[in-house]
Amino acid sequence: MAATQSTPAVRRPRTLDDVPGWFPPLDQVLFDWLLDRQQSAGMRGDLLEIGVFMGKSAIFTGQRLQPGERYTVCDLFEGDAPDDANKAESAKSYSALTRQAFEENYLSFHDGLPRVLQGPSSIVPDEVPAGSCRFVHVDGSHLYEHVYADIGAAHDLLLPDGVVVLDDFRSEHTPGVAIATWEAVINRGLRPICLSTQKLYATWGDPEPVQAELLAMVRARKDCHLSVQQAAGHRIIRLKAKGTQAPPFPPSRHGDSIPAEPAAPASPAASAARPARPKAPRSRARRLAADVLPPVVTRAIRNARRRAR
Ligand SMILES: C[S@@+](CC[C@H](N)C(=O)[O-])C[C@H]1O[C@@H](n2cnc3c(N)ncnc32)[C@H](O)[C@@H]1O
């Protein structure tokens, strides 16, 4: 579908925090550190993100693009998913998404767009040259067959010491990503660099030099839990946020011209991830009533109370 299709009004972001999405501060720290490390080591290569949603991680990653490098992103946006399961997932979690919303968000922070591929991620290998990328973020479909193929594409598109990041590799609702991820580690030569709560960072190169530097970086910080384990011959560096601050990120071009408003939750899943508001403790009489009265009566009392509020 055309990028210019009319869409519901999108709130213009003043800061990256205003862009709906799923990109926690610790992952921002890790993206920043890994991309910066590649740059400092003189590594040049293209960037790729599969699954951009409203652009949160894409906007962040685009900030690290160096002269001469290309940045490609791929998403279904409002287009058709390749199969029913993918269609259902998109309708449930990303119904507000349009290409226009992504592009407007992106252009709020950058002067130009990345190359935008609209369609299923299976089109990526025909569009991005093999061996051209230094960093690939796989954050699209959560279905096993798609993630399996995305990992295969990342393998072919990455430079020898390039980094792939696999999102949602252990979320409760994404077993297909978990299976495809650990299968790649066990059978397809993928070597973990580290894990955050949400993402696995890995390479088909040698993870040891980057792991050594990463450990030094993390040990010098006080805002990140660290544990190091061995599993199936792999060193697994597990990181967990401890009040981690996101790296500073320049404000959008809208700056202070728009009054601050809290970002809307990205989806029911995002709202579900938020800590629940603490409930007032129930009195002893209410606890007792809940224990002895039939559920239909307790429900009626609750509804009457709610109506009275
Ligand atoms: C979890 S969201 C991406 C989050 C985003 N990276 C961020 O920072 O907020 C997943 C995205 O993948 C897209 N997607 C789902 N299935 C896809 C497929 N088969 N090919 C390409 N993109 C897909 C969805 O449209 C959605 O925008």
Ligand as a Chemical Component Dictionary entry (heavy atoms), coordinates in Angstrom:
data_LIG
# 
_chem_comp.id                   LIG 
_chem_comp.type                 NON-POLYMER 
_chem_comp.pdbx_formal_charge   0 
_chem_comp.three_letter_code    LIG 
# 
loop_
_chem_comp_atom.comp_id 
_chem_comp_atom.atom_id 
_chem_comp_atom.alt_atom_id 
_chem_comp_atom.type_symbol 
_chem_comp_atom.charge 
_chem_comp_atom.model_Cartn_x 
_chem_comp_atom.model_Cartn_y 
_chem_comp_atom.model_Cartn_z 
_chem_comp_atom.pdbx_ordinal 
LIG C1  C1  C 0  7.549  -5.857  18.031 1  
LIG S1  S1  S 1  7.210  -4.862  16.660 2  
LIG C2  C2  C 0  8.731  -4.033  16.383 3  
LIG C3  C3  C 0  9.129  -3.116  17.497 4  
LIG C4  C4  C 0  10.128 -2.061  17.136 5  
LIG N1  N1  N 0  11.394 -2.603  16.675 6  
LIG C5  C5  C 0  10.333 -1.075  18.268 7  
LIG O1  O1  O 0  11.418 -0.651  18.533 8  
LIG O2  O2  O -1 9.347  -0.701  18.912 9  
LIG C6  C6  C 0  7.130  -6.003  15.347 10 
LIG C7  C7  C 0  6.946  -5.408  13.973 11 
LIG O3  O3  O 0  7.154  -6.446  13.026 12 
LIG C8  C8  C 0  6.266  -6.283  11.961 13 
LIG N2  N2  N 0  6.071  -7.598  11.332 14 
LIG C9  C9  C 0  5.282  -8.614  11.731 15 
LIG N3  N3  N 0  5.381  -9.659  10.890 16 
LIG C10 C10 C 0  6.264  -9.303  9.931  17 
LIG C11 C11 C 0  6.783  -9.947  8.768  18 
LIG N4  N4  N 0  6.415  -11.188 8.420  19 
LIG N5  N5  N 0  7.665  -9.267  8.012  20 
LIG C12 C12 C 0  8.044  -8.004  8.338  21 
LIG N6  N6  N 0  7.595  -7.341  9.425  22 
LIG C13 C13 C 0  6.707  -7.983  10.213 23 
LIG C14 C14 C 0  4.997  -5.714  12.591 24 
LIG O4  O4  O 0  4.250  -5.003  11.622 25 
LIG C15 C15 C 0  5.568  -4.819  13.688 26 
LIG O5  O5  O 0  5.710  -3.499  13.253 27 
# 
loop_
_chem_comp_bond.comp_id 
_chem_comp_bond.atom_id_1 
_chem_comp_bond.atom_id_2 
_chem_comp_bond.value_order 
_chem_comp_bond.pdbx_ordinal 
LIG C1  S1  SING 1  
LIG S1  C2  SING 2  
LIG S1  C6  SING 3  
LIG C2  C3  SING 4  
LIG C3  C4  SING 5  
LIG C4  N1  SING 6  
LIG C4  C5  SING 7  
LIG C5  O1  DOUB 8  
LIG C5  O2  SING 9  
LIG C6  C7  SING 10 
LIG C7  O3  SING 11 
LIG C7  C15 SING 12 
LIG O3  C8  SING 13 
LIG C8  N2  SING 14 
LIG C8  C14 SING 15 
LIG N2  C9  SING 16 
LIG N2  C13 SING 17 
LIG C9  N3  DOUB 18 
LIG N3  C10 SING 19 
LIG C10 C11 SING 20 
LIG C10 C13 DOUB 21 
LIG C11 N4  SING 22 
LIG C11 N5  DOUB 23 
LIG N5  C12 SING 24 
LIG C12 N6  DOUB 25 
LIG N6  C13 SING 26 
LIG C14 O4  SING 27 
LIG C14 C15 SING 28 
LIG C15 O5  SING 29 
# 
